[in-house]
Amino acid sequence: MFDYLVLEVRRTLRDTGFVIFGIGMPVLMYLLFTNIGDDVGGRWRTASMVGMAAYGALGSALNTGTGVAEDKSIGWLRQLRITPMRPRSVVIGRALTGSVVVLPAIVAVLLAGGVVNGVRLAVWQWVLVAVLLWLGAFPFTLLGIGNGYRLTAQTTGVVNVACNLGMSIVGGLWFPVDLFPGWLRSLSSYTPTNRFAELGVSATEKAAPGFGTVAVLGLWMLVFGSYAVFSYRRSARTV
């Protein structure tokens, strides 16, 4: 399974589109959102840094599902089924691939925050933000994998983009939740993306993640994990 993981990571990082849109776009959006106007404060630059790092991780995690759908369309999954690898190993390998490829997007945005925007945190805070966002992205990897096994390659790409944009906006990754109307602010607190970003924000504020944050993320991980398993079993009937 380790060799399979290395293969999938290399394939992903060699994808020019992934590098540009998965890593470069969140950095560009972060710098754009935090350097327009003269009243941009350090607190917003820090919060936006976490939000854009979470947005980049979300996109990279979902992109794992696009790769699954493409492999399914060209018969790669069929070839894997006749290898000694167990189906569980294939799914775990894909999930681990998604966990690895979210790191470049997270690190790139954090570097932009520290080097370009002058965000100042203790070393342990930088490390903790990166680790928490890395771990917190796992549910979205499961969602992407579920879409990849369930849908066609073209449809997976469209659905993943819709999931990415919708969950990012409603979850407050682009704009502060405080600017939302009351009903949308309440809805946002139940979204996995909002709680995902709160993991990183808690580290910048030297606080532990709240119980509600962990509970909501855990619940969504169960939902997305069940969806991934269901999609994989359905794909086994046709691939």
Sequence and secondary structure as in RCSB ss.txt:
>XXXX:A:sequence
MFDYLVLEVRRTLRDTGFVIFGIGMPVLMYLLFTNIGDDVGGRWRTASMVGMAAYGALGSALNTGTGVAEDKSIG
WLRQLRITPMRPRSVVIGRALTGSVVVLPAIVAVLLAGGVVNGVRLAVWQWVLVAVLLWLGAFPFTLLGIGNGYR
LTAQTTGVVNVACNLGMSIVGGLWFPVDLFPGWLRSLSSYTPTNRFAELGVSATEKAAPGFGTVAVLGLWMLVFG
SYAVFSYRRSARTV
>XXXX:A:secstr
 HHHHHHHHHHHHT HHIIIIIIIHHHHHHHHHHSSSS   HHHHHHHHHHHHHHHHHHHHHHHHHHHHHHHHHT
HHHHHHTSS  HHHHHHHHHHHHHHHHHHHHHHHHHIIIIIS     HHHHHHHHHHHHHHTHHHHHHHHHHHHH
S HHHHHHHHHHHHHHHHHHTTSSS GGGS HHHHHHHTTSHHHHHHHHHHHHHTT    HHHHHHHHHHHHHHH
HHHHHHHHHHTTT 
